[in-house]
Amino acid sequence: MYTLGTAAKAAGRTKSAIFKAIQKGRISAKKDDLGRYQIDPAELHRVYPPPPVPEKGAHERTVEETAENRVLKAKVELLEELLREVREDRDHWRRQASAVTYQPAPQAAPKSETPRPPWLWWWPWS
């Protein structure tokens, strides 16, 4: 038989949650001679299933996963640094290409005199 405190620990709840469940009639419980609730474990776990028990080696898996996370974070940081460098190189070469291929807009040629017909080569044109 569970007391209110041990029932709360076994169910992974608070004592007040277990007490409210008793008051609402969701869990049946008896009071002993001292006025403490006595709760049958089967009755408690009918309403509140027990929390899962960690498997053997769960801590080792957690440590391995943490180490794996650190390795993956380091790889992500390296890839982000590489990406930044590649972008800088791209921008540099783009500026180089723009500078090499830059062609200023053609300026209008000065108006020349009207061309003289070839048969008037001897005539003073001014």
C-alpha positions as CSV (number, residue, x, y, z in Angstrom):
1,M,0.0,0.0,0.0
2,Y,1.1,3.5,-0.9
3,T,0.9,6.6,1.2
4,L,0.1,9.9,-0.5
5,G,3.8,10.7,-0.8
6,T,4.9,7.3,-2.0
7,A,2.0,7.2,-4.5
8,A,3.0,10.6,-5.9
9,K,6.6,9.4,-6.4
10,A,5.5,6.1,-7.9
11,A,3.2,7.9,-10.4
12,G,5.5,10.7,-11.1
13,R,2.9,13.3,-10.0
14,T,2.6,15.7,-7.1
15,K,0.9,14.9,-3.8
16,S,-1.8,17.4,-4.5
17,A,-2.6,15.8,-7.9
18,I,-3.0,12.4,-6.2
19,F,-5.1,14.0,-3.4
20,K,-7.4,15.7,-6.0
21,A,-7.8,12.5,-7.8
22,I,-8.9,10.8,-4.6
23,Q,-11.3,13.6,-3.8
24,K,-12.9,13.4,-7.3
25,G,-13.2,9.7,-7.0
26,R,-10.9,8.7,-9.8
27,I,-8.7,6.8,-7.3
28,S,-10.1,4.8,-4.4
29,A,-8.2,5.0,-1.2
30,K,-8.8,4.2,2.5
31,K,-7.7,6.1,5.5
32,D,-5.7,4.3,8.2
33,D,-5.9,4.9,12.0
34,L,-3.8,8.0,11.8
35,G,-5.9,9.6,9.0
36,R,-3.4,9.0,6.2
37,Y,-4.5,7.7,2.9
38,Q,-3.6,4.1,1.9
39,I,-3.7,3.6,-1.8
40,D,-3.5,0.2,-3.5
41,P,-0.7,0.2,-6.2
42,A,-3.0,-1.4,-8.8
43,E,-5.6,1.3,-8.2
44,L,-3.0,4.1,-8.5
45,H,-1.4,2.7,-11.7
46,R,-4.8,2.1,-13.2
47,V,-5.2,5.9,-13.4
48,Y,-1.5,6.9,-13.6
49,P,0.6,4.4,-15.3
50,P,4.1,4.2,-13.9
51,P,6.8,6.3,-15.6
52,P,9.1,4.2,-17.9
53,V,12.1,2.7,-16.3
54,P,15.3,3.6,-18.1
55,E,17.0,0.7,-19.8
56,K,20.4,-0.6,-18.8
57,G,23.0,1.4,-20.7
58,A,20.7,4.3,-21.3
59,H,23.2,6.6,-19.7
60,E,26.0,5.3,-21.9
61,R,23.8,6.0,-25.0
62,T,23.2,9.5,-23.7
63,V,26.9,10.1,-23.3
64,E,27.6,8.7,-26.8
65,E,24.8,10.9,-28.3
66,T,26.3,13.9,-26.5
67,A,29.7,13.2,-27.9
68,E,28.2,12.7,-31.3
69,N,26.4,16.0,-31.0
70,R,29.6,17.8,-30.2
71,V,31.3,16.2,-33.3
72,L,28.4,17.2,-35.5
73,K,28.4,20.7,-34.1
74,A,32.1,21.0,-34.9
75,K,31.5,19.8,-38.4
76,V,28.7,22.3,-38.9
77,E,30.9,25.1,-37.7
78,L,33.7,24.0,-40.2
79,L,31.2,23.9,-43.0
80,E,29.8,27.3,-42.2
81,E,33.4,28.7,-42.2
82,L,34.1,27.0,-45.5
83,L,30.9,28.4,-47.0
84,R,31.9,31.9,-45.8
85,E,35.3,31.6,-47.5
86,V,33.8,30.3,-50.8
87,R,31.4,33.3,-50.8
88,E,34.2,35.7,-50.2
89,D,36.2,34.2,-53.1
90,R,33.1,34.2,-55.3
91,D,32.6,37.9,-54.6
92,H,36.3,38.7,-55.2
93,W,36.3,37.0,-58.6
94,R,33.0,38.6,-59.5
95,R,34.5,42.0,-58.9
96,Q,37.6,41.0,-60.9
97,A,35.5,39.9,-63.8
98,S,33.4,43.1,-63.7
99,A,36.6,45.3,-63.7
100,V,38.1,43.5,-66.6
101,T,35.0,43.5,-68.7
102,Y,33.9,47.0,-67.9
103,Q,33.4,49.1,-71.0
104,P,32.5,52.7,-70.6
105,A,29.6,53.9,-72.6
106,P,30.7,55.1,-76.0
107,Q,30.9,58.8,-76.2
108,A,29.3,60.6,-79.1
109,A,31.8,61.3,-81.9
110,P,32.3,64.9,-82.6
111,K,30.4,66.0,-85.6
112,S,32.7,66.2,-88.6
113,E,32.1,68.3,-91.6
114,T,29.9,67.0,-94.2
115,P,32.0,64.7,-96.4
116,R,33.1,66.3,-99.7
117,P,32.2,64.5,-102.8
118,P,35.2,62.9,-104.4
119,W,34.8,64.8,-107.7
120,L,35.0,68.1,-105.9
121,W,38.5,67.4,-104.4
122,W,39.8,70.7,-105.8
123,W,37.0,72.9,-104.6
124,P,37.8,74.9,-101.4
125,W,35.2,73.8,-98.9
126,S,35.2,76.2,-96.0
